[in-house]
């Protein structure tokens, strides 16, 4: 079973549709760290670990709303540009491999004849 903090972070992540993977990792890491700090402070006051995690999550509010608001910080243009550049690089890589093989076959075919 997942901890309340992990469930909270997952619920926030589901709303982050505009962030790329790197941005999500950073954002969720910061969120998790904040919740764990709050949990630690509650545990220092004598609350057990599970209850402290629940209270830390409850103090944050609705994870879906937090995720939607955080998602507004990311411009979808950069996400699509990131995907476009990645697709272009993959296309160029395959095209380069194809041309390299074609060049070698032509080159070796001319020089390999007696």
Buried (B, 14 or more C-beta within 10 A) or exposed (E): EEBBBBBBBEBBBEBBEBBBEEBBEEBBEEBBEEBBEBBEEBBEEEBEEEEBBBBBBEEBEEBEEBBBEBBEEBEEEEBEEBEEEEEEEEEEEEEEEEEEEEEEEEEEEEEEEE
